[in-house]
């Protein structure tokens, strides 16, 4: 299967003098990631770059995506111990690994992945990741509702990140799925979701006719809303074309041939038994 179509943009925003986000864009490996660094100038960008580079290297060695992210956690910690970057630097990350029609999303922190599916009404946006954040814990406990979560003053407090000495045994969450026809997966840093609501994201995607226009419009929306943080967006397109339908028995030619052979054999055996 040829590399999936995708488009990526990162922007430092309107209120920061440097970009601590890092994008990993490797369609040839079926691999994408957004890492949102923290720790200030010459620190956050170091942590996010180490995160992406380590994930890329370990995926080249066929390490599972969640273990590659764990390896990036240890790599950032070792960098801090060796004096690279700065004490207290860290990063969130959300990564996508695709293999034919299957995909895995893995993440740490509050960078997010969304699934956009076209429908007869326009489209449906589904958040595939759950933030590792203080306000997410409040939401899960029932202390606040979803609307309060978006406006909470502590919404940027995360409960775990790559490179944290306070939490050396981080947990990498994973989501596994299968591509549907005409779907898009969106990876983004909180520079997008802090400024642009899920409803606004859905409206932009619904009105966009291409990956590049959708990515550009999402970045523009974040900047129009203030651009208070670095913002990164990647959109990856399904290998299943829009409007395609499954053919055959299972949708897989090799499996269809096996199933068909078994059915023919069964029919011949049944006819022989009847005679």
LINDAMO-V68113 format. One record per residue. RES is the residue in three letters. BURIAL is + if it has 24 or more other ideal C-beta (glycine too) atoms within 12 Angstrom, else -. Layout:
# LINDAMO-V68113
[[RES:BURIAL] [RES:BURIAL]]
This chain:
# LINDAMO-V68113
[[UNK:-] [UNK:-] [UNK:-] [UNK:+] [UNK:+] [UNK:+] [UNK:+] [UNK:+] [UNK:+] [UNK:+] [UNK:+] [UNK:+] [UNK:+] [UNK:-] [UNK:-] [UNK:+] [UNK:-] [UNK:-] [UNK:+] [UNK:+] [UNK:+] [UNK:+] [UNK:+] [UNK:+] [UNK:+] [UNK:+] [UNK:+] [UNK:-] [UNK:+] [UNK:+] [UNK:+] [UNK:+] [UNK:+] [UNK:+] [UNK:+] [UNK:+] [UNK:+] [UNK:+] [UNK:+] [UNK:-] [UNK:-] [UNK:-] [UNK:+] [UNK:+] [UNK:+] [UNK:+] [UNK:+] [UNK:+] [UNK:+] [UNK:+] [UNK:+] [UNK:+] [UNK:+] [UNK:+] [UNK:+] [UNK:+] [UNK:-] [UNK:+] [UNK:+] [UNK:-] [UNK:-] [UNK:-] [UNK:-] [UNK:-] [UNK:+] [UNK:+] [UNK:-] [UNK:+] [UNK:+] [UNK:+] [UNK:+] [UNK:+] [UNK:+] [UNK:+] [UNK:+] [UNK:+] [UNK:+] [UNK:-] [UNK:+] [UNK:+] [UNK:-] [UNK:-] [UNK:-] [UNK:-] [UNK:+] [UNK:+] [UNK:-] [UNK:-] [UNK:+] [UNK:+] [UNK:+] [UNK:+] [UNK:+] [UNK:+] [UNK:+] [UNK:+] [UNK:+] [UNK:+] [UNK:-] [UNK:-] [UNK:-] [UNK:-] [UNK:+] [UNK:+] [UNK:+] [UNK:+] [UNK:+] [UNK:+] [UNK:+] [UNK:+] [UNK:+] [UNK:+] [UNK:+] [UNK:+] [UNK:+] [UNK:+] [UNK:+] [UNK:+] [UNK:-] [UNK:-] [UNK:-] [UNK:-] [UNK:+] [UNK:-] [UNK:+] [UNK:+] [UNK:+] [UNK:+] [UNK:+] [UNK:+] [UNK:+] [UNK:+] [UNK:+] [UNK:+] [UNK:+] [UNK:+] [UNK:-] [UNK:-] [UNK:-] [UNK:-] [UNK:-] [UNK:-] [UNK:-] [UNK:-] [UNK:-] [UNK:-] [UNK:-] [UNK:-] [UNK:+] [UNK:+] [UNK:-] [UNK:-] [UNK:-] [UNK:-] [UNK:+] [UNK:+] [UNK:-] [UNK:+] [UNK:+] [UNK:+] [UNK:+] [UNK:+] [UNK:+] [UNK:+] [UNK:-] [UNK:-] [UNK:-] [UNK:-] [UNK:-] [UNK:+] [UNK:-] [UNK:+] [UNK:+] [UNK:+] [UNK:+] [UNK:-] [UNK:+] [UNK:-] [UNK:+] [UNK:+] [UNK:-] [UNK:+] [UNK:+] [UNK:+] [UNK:+] [UNK:+] [UNK:+] [UNK:+] [UNK:+] [UNK:+] [UNK:+] [UNK:+] [UNK:+] [UNK:+] [UNK:+] [UNK:+] [UNK:-] [UNK:+] [UNK:-] [UNK:-] [UNK:+] [UNK:+] [UNK:-] [UNK:+] [UNK:+] [UNK:-] [UNK:-] [UNK:+] [UNK:-] [UNK:-] [UNK:+] [UNK:-] [UNK:-] [UNK:+] [UNK:+] [UNK:-] [UNK:+] [UNK:+] [UNK:+] [UNK:+] [UNK:+] [UNK:+] [UNK:+] [UNK:-] [UNK:+] [UNK:-] [UNK:+] [UNK:-] [UNK:+] [UNK:+] [UNK:+] [UNK:+] [UNK:+] [UNK:+] [UNK:+] [UNK:+] [UNK:+] [UNK:+] [UNK:+] [UNK:+] [UNK:-] [UNK:-] [UNK:-] [UNK:-] [UNK:-] [UNK:-] [UNK:-] [UNK:-] [UNK:-] [UNK:-] [UNK:-] [UNK:-] [UNK:-] [UNK:-] [UNK:-] [UNK:-] [UNK:-] [UNK:-] [UNK:-] [UNK:-] [UNK:-] [UNK:-] [UNK:-] [UNK:-] [UNK:-] [UNK:-] [UNK:-] [UNK:-] [UNK:-] [UNK:-] [UNK:-] [UNK:-] [UNK:-] [UNK:-] [UNK:-]]
